[in-house]
Amino acid sequence: MDPKLLLLGCTFGAVTLIAYLASMLLLRSGEDRALRSRLTGLETEAPAEEGKSRFVSLFDRVSQAAAKPFMPKSREKQSALRRDLGYAGIYSPSAIKLMTACKFICLIAGLGCGYLLDWMMGTSMLALPLGGIIGYLAPRLWMRLAVKSNQKALNYGLPDALDLMVVCVEAGLTIDAAMQRVGQEMQIAHPCVSRELSIAHMETRVGLSRAESLKNLGTRTGSTAFQSLAAMLVQADRFGTSIASALRVHAESLRANRQHAAEELAAKASVKMSFPLVLFIFPATFIVLAGPTVIGLMNSALFQ
C-alpha cells in the first residue's frame, strides 16, 4: 500500500476520533449537568446559547458570509428548506444560511479531497468530480437522517408524554397548564417532545387560540402522531367530551402502534440477516469445515 495513502487515512481517522470524543464529552457534560440540577431540585433552564465557543461563533460568521451568494431567491424554495429544517427540529433563524453555507463548504472540501486523492494515487482527475458530488449531497443526506431521527424520537416519546398529561388533567389542570408541566417534566427523558409542547404552550401565551397552536404543532413537526393528537384535542374541546379519557385512548393506540412497529422490525430481522449470513458466515464455515479435507486431498497420491 502507498505510504502516503496510509498516512492520510490514519490522520483522517485520528482527527475524526478526536472530534467524536470531544463532542461526546461536551454533550455528556451538558446532560449530566441537567440531570444533576433536576435531582437536586434546582429548576434551571439551559439557554440555547450556553456553552457556545468562539470557534462556533466564528464558524457562524464565516458560514453566513459564504451562504449569502447562494441563498435561494424564491420564497417557495426558502419555505421548503425551512419546512425540512422544522421537521428535523431546527428552528434557528440562521439555519437556512448555515445549511446553504454547509453545501458550499462541503462542495469545496469534497473537491479538495478528490484532488488530493488524485494527486496521491496518480489518477487522472477521477476522484475530483466524485468528491464534489459527495460533498454537495452530504448536507442533504444529513438533513434526511436528522428528520428521520427527530420523527422517531417524537413518535417514541409521545405515549409517555400523554400518560403524564392524563395525570395532570385528572389532577385538575387545564390543557395549557398540562402541556407546560409535561414539557418541563419530559425535558431530560424526551427533549424533542418537551421542545414541541413548550413551543405550543408559548404560542397560546402570546395570543394564539388553542386550536391554532395545536394545528401549528401538527404542521410544524410533520408527525402523523402529533397531527392526530391535535385533531383529537380540537374535537374533544369542540364537542365537550372528556379530555382525560380521549388522551388515555390515544396514548394506548400510539403505544399499540409502537409495539406493532417493533414487531415488524423483528420480523424483518431474519430477512436482513440472510445477506451477511450468505456473504460472510457461510464462506467462513465452508473454509473451516472443508479446508482440512481439501488440503489432505491435495496432498494425497491422487494429485501427486
ABEGO torsion letter per residue (X at the ends): XBAAAAAAAAAAAAAAAAAAAAAAAAAAAAAAAAAAAAAAGBBBBBBAABGBBAAAAAAAAAAAAAAAAABBABAAAAAAAAAAAAAAGBABAAAAAAAAAAAAAAAAAAAAAAAAAAAAAGBBGAAAAAAAAAAAAAAAAAAAAAAAAAAAAAAAAAAAAAAAAAAAAAAGBBAAAAAAAAAAAAAAABAAAAAAAAAAAAAAAAGBBAAAAAAAAAAAAGBAAAAAAAAAAAAAAAAGBBAAAAAAAAAAAAAAAAAAAAAAAAAAAAAAAAAAAAAAAAAAAAAAAAAAAAAAAAABAAAX
